[in-house]
Amino acid sequence: VLATTPSERLSYLDRRGAPELREALAAYLNRVRGTAATADRIVITNGFAQALRLLTELVRARGGRRIGVEDPGQRDAVRAARDSGLDVAAIPVDEHGIQIEPLLRADPDAVILTPAHQFPTGAVLAADRRAALVDWARGRGRLIVEDDYDAEYRYDREPIGAIQGLAPDHVAYAGSASKTLAPGLRVGWLILPDAYVDEVAAFKETVDRGSPSLEQLALADFLAHGDFDRHLRRMRPIYRARRDALLRSIRHHLPDAEPVGASAGLHVLAWLPDWVDDAAVVARVRREGVAAEHVSQYYGPDLEGGSARARSGLLFGYGTVAERAIDEGVRLIAAAI
Ligand SMILES: Cc1ncc(COP(=O)(O)O)c(C=O)c1O
């Protein structure tokens, strides 16, 4: 990339990001995720973390007061919303994703959700809920923030397209290279409704004058030459084997646990009986070198409408763990319980 890049690409870039990357992403996402993207509606960010903050700032700047988040859900969304001066409403999640009735009752200015593989439950948002969500956003002029989390790694279910493709004027679609390539790259992207592009790009320019160009050009090259597709094809069976090893170990060592959301992504949630203090188990196995996470930390009893009582469960990230180490880790967790 360095050898072929014209020098002006190392100057300040378009504030939406490198045009090569925005073009390559639009082509890739439209083909693989069913989005309706054009390069001029894409803004490159430093990962999803920055995309989230740009959007909470946008909602606030447009006079919004409240954001809805999934409960349980990623707490980064809560922090970003609060830092932007927004109130946060918790919208409960079940095995079909975010629940629509509580969303309609809370009617926040925007909702942030993970429809492809809900974090942390791994639920896939049901088709009727997708349609209801879009009806709500259209009817009330609300914004859907679609965190297309873990969409690429799927093992035993059909791909489900992004909601953005159904309602490009009501969805801010956010993606990231963190799960598919590496979190350290800090590359993410937004596909925005036309009306929001300039404002979001202006926020991005204000905070950091744009993401580093070489990373953007390298990723553009990787996408345009089909290397990203090849990488995903190569990794899928590796992750699937690790997922299968994890499920076997859970069945064997933790027969009372109920694993869910295992058909996609890079983590599995195993619900535990309520008498298990999941946080205490995690603290204990950490001393033995096992990293799991307790699901109870992702509930929002402090949020408007948040569940008063968290369920007990453990999150197992298997993306970087060899199959043999997985079994030993689950065994140590069972012993700790
Ligand atoms: C729900 C969710 N979305 C997106 C991401 C990716 O964030 P980033 O692109 O800032 O690394 C993460 C990272 O853990 C996540 O948990």
The ligand as a MOL file (V3000), in Angstrom:
LIG
                    3D

  0  0  0     0  0            999 V3000
M  V30 BEGIN CTAB
M  V30 COUNTS 16 16 0 0 0
M  V30 BEGIN ATOM
M  V30 1 C -21.5310 -5.0960 21.5890 0
M  V30 2 C -20.2410 -4.7050 20.9690 0
M  V30 3 N -20.2540 -4.0380 19.8010 0
M  V30 4 C -19.1170 -3.6760 19.1820 0
M  V30 5 C -17.8890 -3.9680 19.7160 0
M  V30 6 C -16.6630 -3.5260 18.9890 0
M  V30 7 O -16.1820 -2.3140 19.5160 0
M  V30 8 P -14.8890 -1.6120 18.9090 0
M  V30 9 O -15.0860 -1.5360 17.4290 0
M  V30 10 O -14.8390 -0.2320 19.5380 0
M  V30 11 O -13.7090 -2.4290 19.2740 0
M  V30 12 C -17.8060 -4.6400 20.9280 0
M  V30 13 C -16.5000 -4.9580 21.5110 0
M  V30 14 O -16.3460 -5.7010 22.4330 0
M  V30 15 C -19.0240 -5.0220 21.5670 0
M  V30 16 O -19.0040 -5.7020 22.7270 0
M  V30 END ATOM
M  V30 BEGIN BOND
M  V30 1 1 1 2
M  V30 2 1 2 3
M  V30 3 2 2 15
M  V30 4 2 3 4
M  V30 5 1 4 5
M  V30 6 1 5 6
M  V30 7 2 5 12
M  V30 8 1 6 7
M  V30 9 1 7 8
M  V30 10 2 8 9
M  V30 11 1 8 10
M  V30 12 1 8 11
M  V30 13 1 12 13
M  V30 14 1 12 15
M  V30 15 2 13 14
M  V30 16 1 15 16
M  V30 END BOND
M  V30 END CTAB
M  END
